[in-house]
Every structure is written in structure tokens, then in C-alpha cells.
Amino acid sequence: MKLTFFPPLVLMAVALAACNEAPEAAETPIRPVLTTIAEAKRTEAVGFTGTVEAAYSADLGFRVLGRITARNVNVGDLVHKGEVLATLDNSSLRLAVDKAKADVASAKAKLDLAKVTEERQKKLLATNAATKESVEESVQSREAAEASVQQLQASLTKALEQLSYAKLTSETDGVVSAVSGEVGQVVSAGQTIVTIAGLGARDAVVDILDSYDALTAIGTPFVVTLQANPTIKVKGKVREAAPQADAATRSLRTKIALDAPPETFRLGSTVTATPEQPVRDEVWLPQSAIGGEGASHFVWIVDQETKKVSTRPVTIETAVGGGAHILSGVKPGERVVTAGVNSLSNDQTVRIDGETP
């Protein structure tokens, strides 16, 4: 066997050449993705169902405890300011008034006697038939009697006021929208007996999902349609909205002030409130195509020629039935990634599902 020996310089040159050979860079794998072509679609206005209610209403109740002896109104009755709506048994209240009057009369009699005594003591003092101390005592007795009269007179005024509370009167013109007390029922002070709805301003009260909380801003314009006759419409603006969504329905109770509603918008009528906004042609994308959190959102745009992706910031609005309307950032005809938005990187080459690699 013949061995071949290479000179040392040759071996060193071979080793250096091997070290200088750079390893081939690993290619980024082409990722298959689902995409869609952005198309402009006409948005449909969102309608919310509600009822017509009085803008201002009051729950009225007696200010004292007692048993109802009469209720003069029913639901739907028109009432005027000062009209008696219901009465209580006032026997005990009248007895309290009689006692207060008797106490006042007794106190006034004592005051008259104290005044006579004071005058007599002063005359006796002028003739040195009475002492200065006795005069001072008579003055104190008269002042105490006057204070007693004032105190008992205040008690009489209070008793008369309590007696007046046995009658429940309307504080404004309106219509009875609810009754909560019946004849013979014993009610406590402050318990609601009758609810009076004002005849003036009216609201459309609707529940708006918290995902549309932008529509609950004060002053947002709406068009309110009467469901019984859709041809009858009035305009209105949000005047009040619940600060917190209902835990069960995730909706915000919103009151829309109606602008000069006709008589057909009766209390309790069912209506549909639609935001007064222009019809727009907007790009719609599924929620899976939207990346980001909070107020910052983005999508992945696929370059039609290079098949590389890049991020694009977008402004969105939640759409009815899911997904989002793209208010800015995407033009019709652009290809957008609809799945795997959190697993891509800029300039990454992708393979569109259904295309031959």
C-alpha cells in the first residue's frame, strides 16, 4: 500500500479554505394563510326597540302612616295640579289637632293671668305694697307663659300640617301612569301610591348594547319611528344614558328626547330608534383579521406580486352581527389575512390557501 504525503503548507491552505466557507442561511418557511379580498359594502343602520315615556314623572305617596279610605284616580286619568288623588283615615290626626288647640287655649289663659298678675305687682310696687322680688317673679312668669304659647302654637301648626297630609294631591298637570295603592290598604310614609307622568316632553327609552356605547353620548341624533305606523317619524337627541351597563343584558338604558312628537306618540307606544347618520360604503372584515388591543388595531396586507405581508394600522367600528367596519386603513381590492394575525412578521412570504406553491 502506497501512502501519499502532502506538504504541510498544502494542508494548512485546505484547512483555511474550509473555515472561510460560510454556512448557507436557513430560509424562512413559507406560511400558508387564509385571506380575503376587501370589498366595500353598504352599512345598514342599527335600530333599537323601546317605548315612549314621559320625560318627567313623579311617584307620589302620603307623608304619614295610615289606611287608605279613597282613591279617586285610575291609570290613564288626566289630573290637574292640586287635585286630590287619594285620602287616608284622618281620625287620629284630627284628634291630635283638637288636643293641640286645647293646649294652646290653656296656655293663652295662663298667659292672660300672668299678664294681670304682672300689672298688679307693678302697681303695688308703686305704692310700696309689694317687693321688687315679687315683681320680678311676675315678669318671669309672664315670659314663661308667652314661651309656652309659642311652643304650643308651633305644635298646633304641625298637627294641622300632618292633617293635611291625609290628602294626596297632584303637584302638576299630568296623566296617571301607575297606581300602587288600594282602598283599605295600610301604607307607610313615603310609599308610592300614584305615579303621575307629565304631559309635556316625552322620551323614547331604549336599551343600547354596550358595544355601541358611542351612540349613548349626550346629544347623539336619532330618528324615532312609531312601530304601529312606520311612516310616522320624529327626530330626537340623547339626553340621558345609564353610566353602567346592565349586568344581565350588557345594555345601557338610554333616554332620547323627542322633538315635538305628534299625539300618536302616546305613552307606552313601541318605537324604533335609529342613529341619524349617513349611509356609508365601508369595508367589512371578520374579527379574526383584526389584531391589536384597546384603541390600537392593525391588519396584515398581502402584496399581490411578492406574496409578502406587512402590517397596516386601521380604525374600526364594531359591526352588527360580528366583525368590524374598517373606517380607515384598508382600500377595496386589497388582500387581507383573516387568520393567524398573531403569528406573522413583516416581509414574511406567505402562501395563500388554495394557490399552488
Beta strands, then each sheet from edge to edge (+ up, - down):
strand 1: 31-33
strand 2: 35-37
strand 3: 40-42
strand 4: 48-54
strand 5: 57-60
strand 6: 66-71
strand 7: 78-79
strand 8: 84-88
strand 9: 167-169
strand 10: 174-179
strand 11: 186-187
strand 12: 194-198
strand 13: 202-209
strand 14: 221-226
strand 15: 233-241
strand 16: 251-258
strand 17: 270-275
strand 18: 281-285
strand 19: 291-293
strand 20: 296-302
strand 21: 309-318
strand 22: 324-328
strand 23: 335-337
strand 24: 350-352
sheet 1: 1+ 24+
sheet 2: 2+ 23- 20+ 19-
sheet 3: 2+ 23- 20+ 21- 22+ 18- 3+
sheet 4: 4+ 13- 16+ 15- 14+ 17- 4+
sheet 5: 5+ 12- 10+ 7-
sheet 6: 9+ 8- 6+ 11-
end
